[in-house]
Amino acid sequence: MSNNDLAIVILAAGKGTRLKSSLAKVLHRAGGRTLVEHVVRSCAPLKPRETVVVVGYQGEQVASVARPGPGEVCDRDRGSCPAGAHGNAEGARGRSS
């Protein structure tokens, strides 16, 4: 049963310059999966109404591993995010009205 009141926004758009790597920080691996995969998978048991993954730097690569089940991936750099989703959860919450 899905949680009709819950929308999750995962911010996965950062470069990770302090890591001194050309790879987006969420694409680094730990425990056999990318960091963003761990986040998406840990949200799944909550059965949200919607999950939005906001990508930016290396967005295509991040999107290819971060596809949430019932949800979408949006690119903040291309303007494909719902209003406010890349800054806070209010954008996703506002769509439930």
C-alpha positions in Angstrom: 0.0 0.0 0.0 1.4 3.4 -1.0 1.7 6.3 1.3 -0.5 8.9 -0.4 0.8 11.7 1.8 4.5 11.2 1.2 6.5 12.7 -1.6 10.3 12.2 -1.5 12.8 14.6 -3.1 16.3 13.3 -3.4 18.9 16.0 -4.2 21.6 14.3 -6.3 22.9 17.3 -8.4 26.3 18.1 -6.7 29.7 17.8 -8.2 31.5 16.8 -5.1 34.6 19.0 -5.7 36.0 18.3 -2.3 36.3 14.6 -3.2 38.8 15.7 -5.9 37.3 13.4 -8.4 35.8 14.0 -11.9 32.9 11.7 -10.9 29.7 13.1 -9.5 29.7 12.5 -5.7 26.5 10.4 -5.8 28.1 8.1 -8.4 30.9 7.0 -6.0 30.4 3.4 -4.9 30.1 1.9 -1.4 29.0 -1.6 -0.7 28.7 -2.5 -4.3 26.2 0.3 -5.2 26.4 4.0 -6.0 25.5 6.3 -3.2 22.4 7.5 -5.0 21.2 3.9 -5.4 21.5 3.4 -1.6 19.3 6.4 -1.0 16.7 5.4 -3.6 16.6 1.9 -2.2 16.3 3.0 1.4 13.3 5.2 0.5 11.4 2.4 -1.3 10.1 0.7 1.9 8.3 4.0 2.8 6.1 3.4 -0.3 5.9 7.1 -1.2 3.3 8.5 -3.5 6.1 9.9 -5.6 9.9 10.1 -5.6 11.7 12.9 -7.5 15.4 12.6 -8.0 17.0 16.0 -8.9 20.1 15.6 -11.0 22.5 18.2 -12.3 26.2 17.5 -12.8 26.6 14.3 -14.9 22.8 14.1 -14.9 22.5 11.4 -17.5 24.8 9.0 -15.7 23.1 9.8 -12.3 19.6 9.3 -13.9 20.6 5.9 -15.3 21.3 4.5 -11.9 18.8 6.5 -9.8 15.5 5.7 -11.5 12.9 5.6 -8.6 10.0 3.2 -8.9 6.9 5.4 -8.9 8.5 8.8 -9.7 10.7 10.8 -12.0 14.1 12.2 -12.5 14.4 15.9 -13.3 17.5 17.9 -14.3 17.9 21.2 -12.5 20.3 22.5 -15.2 17.8 21.9 -18.0 14.8 23.4 -16.1 12.9 20.1 -16.2 12.2 20.1 -12.4 8.8 20.9 -10.9 8.8 24.4 -9.3 10.9 24.3 -6.1 11.9 20.6 -6.2 15.6 21.5 -6.5 15.5 23.8 -3.6 13.2 22.1 -1.1 10.4 19.6 -0.8 7.7 22.2 -1.1 7.6 21.8 -4.9 6.7 18.2 -4.7 4.3 18.7 -1.8 2.5 21.4 -3.7 1.7 19.1 -6.5 -0.6 16.9 -4.3 -3.2 19.7 -4.1 
